[in-house]
Amino acid sequence: MPNFFNSLKQAWPSRRTPSEDTREERTVTETQPDAAQRRPTKLSALQMIVELGIPVGTVIDVGVLSQTSELIRCFPDKKHALFEPVPDHEQAIRQAYKDLDYDLHQCAVSDQDGTSFLRLIRTDRQAVSHSQLADTEGEDCISVEQHKLDTIIPAHSYAAPFLLKIDVDGKDIEVLKGCREVLPQCSCVVVEATVPRIGPTLSLLSRQGFFLWDIVDLCYSHGTLWQVDLVFLPKKYQAEYSMKSPKEPATSHHSPWQPIF
């Protein structure tokens, strides 16, 4: 279906694949949305979070790479607690966040404290595009400190509630298992999940008191869905912010139906 995939390429500023940098800064052209302007992107979802007035005291960003441009744009006045274990990215991070209030924690995040091996995936130009915790050491690995969010966050005076974003190339479940004490203080959780991990992520966060509010930044590889970003809100918000049937009367002049292309 070539027309369908052409439309996908036009719908997202950058079409991500597993071999590309999935967290690089994008050129943003979207305007501040109202309910009729929603698009399936992380930026649009976060802008809607701001518009709805969902409280955020601190942004906890696990897996920064060089920056998370959507969080910088939507929460420039909030503290950003950044977690990125790859030393190569430190200079770019400090440059991107120089005008914001931030802490940079140069450690990996998982479900236990200690040390681990981090496998680095490099581009042809030897820049680190991805990294992932590894069970054993290899020639492409470095040794890094590893901590649970439940260990790091209570040691700092970060203002709750938290917006938690996780983008760790397939180790999202381990991060979530290591922040069971932090999760009840979160007003929003954004998790990048590959397709096989969507179900376990939904199940874990549902048990922790969250509901799925949005699915954004769909990424296709060879014509097949590879990964998405899942946006969760606490279940206490569900009656107010969960999906309404398009058959229900519109509350404004906008149609409840919203095409995404």
Stockholm file with secondary structure:
# STOCKHOLM 1.0

chainA/1-261         MPNFFNSLKQAWPSRRTPSEDTREERTVTETQPDAAQRRPTKLSALQMIVELGIPVGTVIDVGVLSQTSELIRCFPDKKHALFEPVPDHEQAIRQAYKDLDYDLHQCAVSDQDGTSFLRLIRTDRQAVSHSQLADTEGEDCISVEQHKLDTIIPAHSYAAPFLLKIDVDGKDIEVLKGCREVLPQCSCVVVEATVPRIGPTLSLLSRQGFFLWDIVDLCYSHGTLWQVDLVFLPKKYQAEYSMKSPKEPATSHHSPWQPIF
#=GR chainA/1-261 SS CHHHHHHHHHHSSSCCCTTSCTTCCCCCCCCCCCGGGCCSSHHHHHHHHHHHTCCCSEEEEECCTTCCHHHHHHCTTSEEEEECCCGGGHHHHHHHTTTSCEEEECSEECSSCEEEEEEEEECTTSCEEEEEEESSCCTTEEEEEEECHHHHGGGSCCCSSEEEEECCTTCHHHHHHTCTTTGGGEEEEEEEEEHHHHHHHHHHHHHTTEEEEEEEEEEEETTEEEEEEEEEEEGGGHHHHSCCCTTSCCSSSSCSCCCCC
#=GC SS_cons         CHHHHHHHHHHSSSCCCTTSCTTCCCCCCCCCCCGGGCCSSHHHHHHHHHHHTCCCSEEEEECCTTCCHHHHHHCTTSEEEEECCCGGGHHHHHHHTTTSCEEEECSEECSSCEEEEEEEEECTTSCEEEEEEESSCCTTEEEEEEECHHHHGGGSCCCSSEEEEECCTTCHHHHHHTCTTTGGGEEEEEEEEEHHHHHHHHHHHHHTTEEEEEEEEEEEETTEEEEEEEEEEEGGGHHHHSCCCTTSCCSSSSCSCCCCC
//
